[in-house]
Amino acid sequence: MRVALVGYGKMGQSIEKILLERGHSISKTISIDNPREITEITRENTDVAIEFTAPEAACANVIACIRQGVPVVSGSTGWLDHFAEVEKATRECNGAFFYASNYSLGVNIFFKLNRILAQMMDGHDYETSMVEIHHLQKLDAPSGTAITLAEGLIAKLKEKNGWVNETSIQKDKIGIVSERIENVPGTHIVKYTSDIDTIEISHIAHSRKGFAMGAVLAAEWIMGKTGVFSMDDLLNL
């Protein structure tokens, strides 16, 4: 594949290494130094774009590529209020868009485990809370992964109807505590606490490699497809 890297931070560089190891080529690299060159990514020179950028740039970057006829795999978080705009552009252009808040196989298994445990815990006398820990360069809080976990909880716990990015004392809200510590790729903890005991599940990433590999696999998978996809489609979870 000829792959455009939209975003060339630590994640973009990790993805580039895996792409080259798997025999793919880089058609274009977009960074903070040349954002306007995204218009140069077209179906004539690129098979798929992998987009990991800042929240304020993600939506425009994705739509630009879609309108230029290039499928997009995106892992940017903090912009999902505009997700419907991307879905609309994808339909209008008969394009292909793949989104995940986290591309790690382990995390996506954790997402499913989270939903299963929440269903088991519904109706029991436990308070639910979350902690997410990331590196200092992580701009959005809570993380996209934490929001996905919270949405899984809300879908299964009848008394919960939303989340707040703080320690919550509201019975109908899930409190998500965000911590930023140097050199932490990503840790997510879901905790159920009662007067009697505590039940806790967690996922701890040791490096970015799992995230990067998942994004590359998604780019390989989306080739020749049209529509909006997620890791559930790729992994059939």
Buried (B, 14 or more C-beta within 10 A) or exposed (E): BBBBBBBBBBBBBBBBEBBEEEEBEBBBBBBEEEBEEBEBBBEEEBBBBBBBBBBEBBBBBBBBBBBBBBBBBBBBBBBBEBBEBBBEBBBEBEBBBBBBBBBBBBBBEBBEBBBEBBBEBBEEEBBBBBBBBBBEEBEBBBBBBBBBBBBBBBEBBEEBEEBBBEEBEEEEBBBBBBEBEEEBBBBBBBBBEEEEEEBEBEBEBEEBBBBBBBBBBBBBBBEEEBBBBBBEBBBEE
